[in-house]
Amino acid sequence: MRIPWKKEQVAPQAYVAPISYQDRMLEILTQLKIQNEKLNRTIERLKHRGKELFEQCVRAEQEKDTARATIYANEIAQLRKMTRTLLASHMSLDKVVLRLETVKEFGDVMHVLGPATQIIKQVQHEISGIVPEVAHSLRRVDEMLESIIIEAGNVTGGSFYVTVSDSEAQKIIEEASEVAAQRMKGSFPDLPESYRHLETATEKAD
């Protein structure tokens, strides 16, 4: 018996709407806030550890155990250096978040996102050896921002190049570093007087 031929039924593919500009910006802002909160938690852990080491250093000094006190002092110097870097990075990312929250229209992208990507790149470089998982996540955020910049350039016919000398980005980074240094004085114990030279040596080793 002849079997009648049946046309193969192909299920129609579900329509996938393109991700809107607003949705992408929301995702970027959400990721930046998450990573910045991770930086903040790391800063608090380093501060707590620094206070513990400071007490141990003072105790060793009281016991005239100079060798042990020097070990603690070196650790404190390293922690202070890392904390200052993270504080500056944290404040820089705060500025980026505020900046991106002002971008309401797609046409503003070319004027607003360039310095933001430069700051994220700088922060990513600064923290890669301290909190690599956050640096990795920031690289993904940077890629998302750059894709929006490229798309905006294609739409408007413009071109955009982010350079290391971007004056606005550098100004924000420098201001964040200055504020971080000031905040360190009130939130992180200084090295005992006889070990202050260790912090200077740590900075020169950069």
N, C-alpha and C positions, 0 to 999 in steps of 0.2 A: 504494500500500500504506500502510495506516495504521501510523504509528510509535507504539508504546506510550509513554505518558507516564512519565517517570522523576522521582521526587522528588529534588530537588537535595540533594546530600550536603554538609552543612556540618561542617567539621572542628571538633571541640570545642576551645574555648579552653583553653590551658594554665592551670592554677591558679597564681596568683602569691600566695605567702604574704605577709602584711603584715610589714613590717620591725619586728622586736621592739624594745622599749625598750633592751635591752642592746646590740643591734647599733647603734642610733643613738648611744648614749653612747660606744661604742667608736669609731665614725666621728668623733665630735666630739673625743674625746681624741687620736686619731691626727692629725687636722688641726691641733689646737692644738700638738702636739709638733713637727710639721713646720714650722709657721710660726714657732715659737719658736726652732728651730734656724736658720732663715733669719735671724732677728734676731741670733742669736749670731754667725753668719758675717759679717754686716754690721758688727757691733761690732768684730770682730777686724780687718777691713779698715780701719775708721776709725782704730783704734789704730795700725796699721802706717803708715798715711798720716800720722798725727799725728807719729810719731817722725821720719819723713822730713822733714816741714816744720820740725820743731824744729831738726834739724841744719842745714837751709838757713838758718833764721832766725839761728842762732848764727854761722854762717859769714858771713852778710851783716853782722852786728854787728861781727865781727872785722875786716871789710874797710871798716868805717865807712860802709856803704851803708844809711843809715837808711830811705830810701824803700822799698827792697826788703825790708828786715827787717820794716817795718811791714805790708807786704802779706802776708808769711808769718805774722806774728803774728795778723793778722785772720783768716786761714784757720784757724789753730790754734784761735782762740777759737770760731769757728763749729763746727769739728769736735768740740771739747770739749762744746759745748752739745748737739749731735746725739747724741754718744756717751752723755752722761749721761741723755738722754731715752730712748734705746734700752735702756740698762742697767736703768733703772727699769721700763720696759715688759716687758723680758725676765723680771725677777724677779716682776713682778705676774702674768704668765702662768704662771710656775712655780707660784705659789700657787693659781691657778685649776685647774691640772692636778691638784695634790694634793687640792684640794677635791672635784673631780668624781670622782676615783678612790675617794672615800669613799662615794659615792652608790651603794648596792647595791640598794635597793628603790625602786620607782616612787613609793611614798608619801613618800619623803624629798625629792622634787623641790621641793616648795613651800618647804621650809626651807633648801635648800642652793643652788639654782641662781640665785636672785635676785641676791645679791651678785656671783656669777660673771659674769652678763650685764652688770652695771654696770661691772665692771673691764674686761671686753672692750671695751665701748663707749668707755671712757676711753682705753684703749691704742690703739684704732683711731683715735681723734681725734688723739692725741699723735703717732703715727707716720705719719699720712696724707701729710705733706709730705716724709717722709724715705724710707720704703719703701712706696709706695702699693700695690704688688702684695700685700704682706702685710696691709695694712689692708683691702684688698678681700676677701681670703680670710677675715679675721676677721669681716667683716660677715656672710658666709655662715654661719660658725659661730654667730654671735649669733642669726641667724634660726632656725637649727636648735634652739638652746637655748630660745628663746622659744616655739617650736611645742610643745616638750615641756611647758613651764610651762603653756601654755594648755590642753593636753590634760589635764594633771594637775588643773587647776582644774575642767574639765568633769566629770572622773571623781569628784572629791571634793566638788564643789559649792562649792568655795572660790573666792576671788579673790586675785589677787596683783598688786601694782603695784611696779615698780622705780622708785625715785626717786633723783635726783642726790644727795640728802642721806643715802643709805644709809650708816649709820655704820660697819658692818663693812667694806664695800667701800672707803670713804674711808680707814679705818685701814690697810688692806693697801697701798693706793696710796701713802700718806704714808710708811709704813715702807720700802717699796721705794725711794722717792726718797731717803730718808736713807742707806740702805745703798749705793745707787748713787753718791751723793756721796762716801762714804768710799772706795769701791773706785776711784773716779777718781783719787784721790791716789796710789795705788800702781801704777796701770796706764797712766796717760796723762801725758805730760810737761806740767808747768806752763809757762805763758808766762814768758819772761824777765822779770825784775823790772820793767824799764822799760816793759813792755807789758801789765802786769796790768790796767790800767784798761780795756783793750779788751774783756776778758771781761766786766767789769761793765757796760760799755756794751751789749754783745750781749745780756745778760740783761734789761736794762731795755727793750730794743727789742721784747721779746716782746709 
